[in-house]
Amino acid sequence: MFAEGAIVGSYRVLRKLGRGGMGAVFAGEHTLLGRPAAIKVLLPAFSAEPDLVQRLFNEARAVALIADPGIVQVFDFGYHTDGSAFIVMELLEGETVDRRILRAGRIAPRDALRLVRQVCTSLSAAHAKGIVHRDLKPENIFIVADPVVPGGERTKLLDFGVAKLTRGEPGHGRTESGQLMGTPVYMSPEQCRGAHAADQRSDVYSLGCVLMKMLTGSAPYAAEGIGDLIVAHICQAPPRASSRVPELPPALDEIIARCLAKSPADRFQSMAELGEQIDAVEQALHGMIGGLSASVALHLPTLSMPPPSPPQEPRVGDTALDAAAGESTRSRRGRHRWIAGAAFGGAFAIAAALVVAARWGGASAQPASPAASAAATPMAPVAAPASAPPAVATLIDAGAAEPGLAAGSGAASGEPPADPQPGPAAGSAAAPANHRTEQRARSREAHGLPPVDRRD
């Protein structure tokens, strides 16, 4: 086989990437451009078999007809000087779908749909050129990094070696009818029967098998021999994906079941139609069911929008709920502070009113000067108690002798009229004059009135 540094066509061999039963793959680069490439070479023993060489070159011709970023590019093909047939292709960095399944067990529904949707687009481009792949399987779907596409990954279809060229363009090979071509685990019923009329709907069947493997980790059918697999594809109803992974939505069961229909007429009639249905289910998985067809939407109970949940208590660690709770607590604290402030202000106002009233009441309790008493507004007479204090009667009596005041007039002085003060004993004579004078003097002194200069 090729040694490091060997020249194959316009490419230099750098290192061996792998080897199989029929050939090997090397990493190389263009001798002038320096462009990296993968060089697939058939072993000399197999390069002498025209059918195998035709299959290898058929891949180059098929890919050369398709211009799609999801299909691996072919740069050159031919024979080496030792007679080995080779094909130079795009060098890819990433992993195949089967490697990812082996690593992860199975692929999440959204990722699986995203990848299969890209395969649909690439196969639509191939079918538009009259090319049917006929060997779709996880090993022939390569995943490379691409930040431009959604999800940051792009699929690349490999191995169009058994592709059927349905259009007889001059110079293009056509695989022989009646031969069993493909991988039995993923072959359509018409491929299993060796039918010559396998068309793009055969690829739809195979891609449905691949989707089942991605979602559940296993192909639809498993058997010990090729014959049993062929019988299963032709006769047995396919299992539902949700029977293996119960949490898968029923819409995925519907897509896979339609892809795996025994009759091509019952499947999706094109990759474009399958891609549209995948788009609808992808939208449903994102909570948007409006784009689903009625046949699929009726089987999406798990994808319907749930009724709004009742409000729940905030949980520890839930930032959004904690923030809401904080806002509510701060709001309640603000209201409590306002109410407390208002109550305090009201209490302060009442206390101030009481103080003012007390001071006003105290001032009014003080005896008035003669001038103030004279200017005071007359008040309605109030009956004095039967046993009025002697000081009140004495003050009234003394005021009656003041100049400018009518004798005995309580209204003019602002004081209510007093009942006559009873004497010391009923029917007794009046008290001596000097005793009355002393009483009046003491009363005036007690009330802050100036003494009366009276000479008796």
Sequence and secondary structure as in RCSB ss.txt:
>XXXX:A:sequence
MFAEGAIVGSYRVLRKLGRGGMGAVFAGEHTLLGRPAAIKVLLPAFSAEPDLVQRLFNEARAVALIADPGIVQVF
DFGYHTDGSAFIVMELLEGETVDRRILRAGRIAPRDALRLVRQVCTSLSAAHAKGIVHRDLKPENIFIVADPVVP
GGERTKLLDFGVAKLTRGEPGHGRTESGQLMGTPVYMSPEQCRGAHAADQRSDVYSLGCVLMKMLTGSAPYAAEG
IGDLIVAHICQAPPRASSRVPELPPALDEIIARCLAKSPADRFQSMAELGEQIDAVEQALHGMIGGLSASVALHL
PTLSMPPPSPPQEPRVGDTALDAAAGESTRSRRGRHRWIAGAAFGGAFAIAAALVVAARWGGASAQPASPAASAA
ATPMAPVAAPASAPPAVATLIDAGAAEPGLAAGSGAASGEPPADPQPGPAAGSAAAPANHRTEQRARSREAHGLP
PVDRRD
>XXXX:A:secstr
   TT EETTEEEEEEEEE SSEEEEEEEETTT  EEEEEEE HHHHT HHHHHHHHHHHHHHHH   TTB  EE
EEEE TTS EEEEE    EEEHHHHHHHHSS  HHHHHHHHHHHHHHHHHHHHTTEE     GGGEEEEE TTSG
GGEEEEE   TT EE S  TT     TT   S GGG  HHHHTT TT  HHHHHHHHHHHHHHHHHSS S   SS
HHHHHHHHHHS    GGGTSTTS HHHHHHHHHHT SSGGGS SSHHHHHHHHHHHHHHHTT  TT  HHHHTT 
GGGS           TT HHHHHHHHHHHHHHHHHHHHHHHHHHHHHHHHHHHHHHHHHHHHHHHS   HHHHHH
S         TT  HHHHHHHHHHHTSTTS TT HHHHTS        SSTT     HHHHHHHHHHHHHHTT  
      
